[in-house]
Amino acid sequence: MTRRTLGLTLALAALATLGVSGPARAKPRESYVFLLSRVDLAKGVPAELEAQVTARVNAAIAAREGLESSLAAGAPDPEAAPKKFKEYLKARRKRAFKVSVEVSQFSVEVEQGQVSGRPAQYVTARVTLRLFGETVPDRTMAFTGDGSATVKLEVGKTVRPRDRQEATSSTLDQAVASAIDQSLRRLAQPDQDKKKAGKPGKR
């Protein structure tokens, strides 16, 4: 063992004896509860898409680290006991939001193309959506998040219903992921409005 190695070993042993393990751990970051409240579809978007959007959004929230799609059992009712609910969130370093989704564009089309010089057929799905988040229980606007995606799936001569469904699901997953990413980035930004806010002037 070299002198340098021996010195490092003795130093680590001394730290362990003193109960020092290194730099202090950072405080745990906030986590968020996204409560999906509704899905709005623009004119021309098929009504059956509402259930798919609801399922994909809830699945994406539940799968994301630091996000929850529902309140834990035993949490105070934010409507009946807003003060207790705020204290509950603060004690657990959480923030809760009521989230709505607006699907502004959606289409599934069969398109022709070529792959390596041979004719090919595709199912192309496109979607554009936006998330809106309001604080719970105060109901103030907290964030928006935009997401859009296009998925082109090569299919055979006969386009099956599951081909359309696969393209639709993949497109929704990508758009929802983008919208959630943007929402989280905006939540992580400093609240500029609070810094600029002052007493309202007289009119």
C-alpha positions as CSV (number, residue, x, y, z in Angstrom):
1,M,0.0,0.0,0.0
2,T,1.4,3.4,-1.0
3,R,1.6,6.3,1.4
4,R,-1.1,8.1,-0.6
5,T,-3.5,5.2,-0.5
6,L,-2.8,4.7,3.2
7,G,-3.4,8.4,3.9
8,L,-6.8,8.3,2.0
9,T,-7.8,5.1,3.9
10,L,-7.1,6.7,7.3
11,A,-8.9,9.9,6.3
12,L,-12.0,7.9,5.3
13,A,-11.9,5.9,8.5
14,A,-11.7,9.1,10.5
15,L,-14.8,10.5,8.7
16,A,-16.7,7.3,9.4
17,T,-15.7,7.5,13.1
18,L,-17.0,11.0,13.3
19,G,-20.2,10.1,11.6
20,V,-19.5,12.3,8.5
21,S,-20.4,10.8,5.2
22,G,-19.6,13.8,2.9
23,P,-21.6,16.8,1.7
24,A,-25.0,17.3,3.2
25,R,-27.8,15.8,1.1
26,A,-30.0,18.1,-0.8
27,K,-33.6,18.5,0.3
28,P,-35.9,16.3,-1.6
29,R,-37.4,18.0,-4.6
30,E,-41.1,18.7,-4.9
31,S,-43.4,16.2,-6.5
32,Y,-46.6,16.9,-8.3
33,V,-50.1,15.5,-8.4
34,F,-51.8,15.9,-11.8
35,L,-55.5,15.2,-11.5
36,L,-57.0,14.8,-14.9
37,S,-60.4,16.5,-14.9
38,R,-61.6,16.6,-18.5
39,V,-60.6,16.2,-22.2
40,D,-62.0,18.7,-24.7
41,L,-62.0,17.8,-28.4
42,A,-62.0,20.4,-31.2
43,K,-64.6,20.3,-33.9
44,G,-63.8,17.4,-36.3
45,V,-61.9,15.3,-33.7
46,P,-63.8,12.0,-33.3
47,A,-65.6,11.5,-30.0
48,E,-64.1,8.1,-29.4
49,L,-60.6,9.7,-29.0
50,E,-61.6,11.1,-25.6
51,A,-61.3,7.7,-23.9
52,Q,-58.0,7.1,-25.5
53,V,-56.5,10.4,-24.5
54,T,-57.7,10.0,-21.0
55,A,-56.1,6.5,-20.8
56,R,-52.8,7.7,-22.3
57,V,-52.5,10.8,-20.2
58,N,-53.2,8.9,-16.9
59,A,-50.7,6.2,-17.9
60,A,-48.0,8.8,-18.7
61,I,-48.5,10.6,-15.4
62,A,-48.4,7.4,-13.4
63,A,-45.2,6.2,-15.1
64,R,-43.3,9.5,-14.7
65,E,-41.0,9.9,-11.7
66,G,-42.1,12.7,-9.4
67,L,-45.7,12.7,-10.7
68,E,-48.9,11.1,-9.3
69,S,-52.2,10.7,-11.1
70,S,-54.4,10.6,-7.9
71,L,-54.4,11.7,-4.3
72,A,-53.3,9.2,-1.7
73,A,-56.0,7.6,0.5
74,G,-56.6,9.7,3.6
75,A,-55.7,13.0,2.0
76,P,-58.0,15.9,3.1
77,D,-60.8,16.9,0.7
78,P,-59.4,20.0,-1.1
79,E,-63.0,21.4,-1.6
80,A,-64.3,20.7,1.9
81,A,-61.1,21.4,3.8
82,P,-58.8,23.6,1.7
83,K,-56.6,24.7,4.6
84,K,-55.9,21.2,5.8
85,F,-55.3,20.1,2.2
86,K,-52.6,22.8,1.8
87,E,-51.0,21.8,5.0
88,Y,-51.1,18.2,3.9
89,L,-49.3,19.0,0.6
90,K,-46.7,21.3,2.3
91,A,-45.8,18.6,4.8
92,R,-45.1,16.2,1.9
93,R,-43.4,18.6,-0.4
94,K,-46.2,18.2,-3.0
95,R,-48.2,20.5,-5.3
96,A,-51.5,19.5,-6.8
97,F,-53.1,20.6,-10.0
98,K,-56.3,20.0,-11.8
99,V,-55.3,19.2,-15.4
100,S,-57.4,19.4,-18.5
101,V,-56.5,18.4,-22.1
102,E,-57.5,20.1,-25.3
103,V,-57.0,18.2,-28.5
104,S,-57.0,20.7,-31.3
105,Q,-56.1,18.5,-34.3
106,F,-56.2,14.8,-35.0
107,S,-56.1,12.8,-38.2
108,V,-55.4,9.3,-39.5
109,E,-54.7,8.9,-43.2
110,V,-53.5,6.2,-45.6
111,E,-50.7,7.5,-47.7
112,Q,-48.6,6.0,-50.5
113,G,-44.9,6.1,-50.8
114,Q,-41.8,4.1,-51.7
115,V,-39.2,2.1,-49.7
116,S,-36.0,1.1,-51.5
117,G,-37.6,1.7,-54.9
118,R,-40.7,-0.4,-54.2
119,P,-44.2,0.9,-53.6
120,A,-45.2,1.1,-49.9
121,Q,-48.4,2.1,-48.0
122,Y,-48.5,3.9,-44.7
123,V,-50.9,4.8,-42.0
124,T,-50.1,8.3,-40.8
125,A,-51.5,9.7,-37.6
126,R,-51.1,13.3,-36.5
127,V,-52.2,14.9,-33.2
128,T,-51.8,18.3,-31.6
129,L,-52.9,18.9,-28.0
130,R,-52.3,21.1,-24.9
131,L,-52.4,20.5,-21.2
132,F,-53.8,23.2,-18.8
133,G,-53.0,23.0,-15.1
134,E,-54.8,24.9,-12.3
135,T,-53.7,24.8,-8.7
136,V,-55.7,22.8,-6.2
137,P,-57.6,24.0,-4.3
138,D,-57.1,27.7,-5.3
139,R,-57.9,27.1,-9.0
140,T,-55.4,29.6,-10.4
141,M,-53.7,28.9,-13.7
142,A,-50.3,27.4,-13.2
143,F,-49.0,26.1,-16.5
144,T,-49.7,24.9,-20.0
145,G,-47.9,22.3,-22.0
146,D,-48.0,21.8,-25.8
147,G,-47.5,18.5,-27.5
148,S,-47.7,17.4,-31.1
149,A,-46.6,14.3,-33.0
150,T,-46.7,12.5,-36.3
151,V,-46.3,8.7,-36.7
152,K,-46.0,7.0,-40.0
153,L,-46.5,3.2,-39.9
154,E,-45.8,1.0,-42.9
155,V,-48.6,-1.4,-43.5
156,G,-49.6,-4.1,-46.0
157,K,-52.0,-3.8,-48.9
158,T,-54.9,-4.2,-46.5
159,V,-55.1,-1.6,-43.7
160,R,-56.4,-3.3,-40.6
161,P,-58.2,-1.5,-37.7
162,R,-55.2,-2.4,-35.4
163,D,-52.9,-0.6,-37.8
164,R,-54.8,2.6,-37.3
165,Q,-55.0,2.0,-33.5
166,E,-51.3,1.4,-33.2
167,A,-50.5,4.6,-35.1
168,T,-53.0,6.5,-33.0
169,S,-51.6,5.2,-29.7
170,S,-48.0,5.9,-30.6
171,T,-48.9,9.4,-31.7
172,L,-50.8,10.2,-28.5
173,D,-48.0,8.8,-26.4
174,Q,-45.4,11.0,-28.0
175,A,-47.6,14.2,-27.9
176,V,-48.6,13.6,-24.3
177,A,-45.0,13.0,-23.3
178,S,-44.0,16.3,-25.0
179,A,-46.8,18.2,-23.3
180,I,-45.9,16.8,-19.8
181,D,-42.2,17.6,-20.4
182,Q,-43.0,21.2,-21.2
183,S,-45.4,21.5,-18.3
184,L,-42.7,20.3,-15.8
185,R,-40.1,22.7,-17.3
186,R,-42.5,25.6,-16.7
187,L,-43.3,24.5,-13.2
188,A,-39.6,24.4,-12.4
189,Q,-39.0,28.0,-13.6
190,P,-39.0,30.8,-11.1
191,D,-42.4,32.5,-10.7
192,Q,-41.6,35.8,-12.5
193,D,-45.2,37.1,-11.9
194,K,-44.7,37.0,-8.2
195,K,-41.4,38.9,-8.4
196,K,-43.0,41.6,-10.5
197,A,-46.3,41.7,-8.6
198,G,-46.9,44.8,-6.5
199,K,-49.8,46.7,-5.1
200,P,-52.3,47.6,-7.8
201,G,-52.4,51.2,-8.8
202,K,-55.4,53.4,-8.5
203,R,-57.5,53.9,-11.6
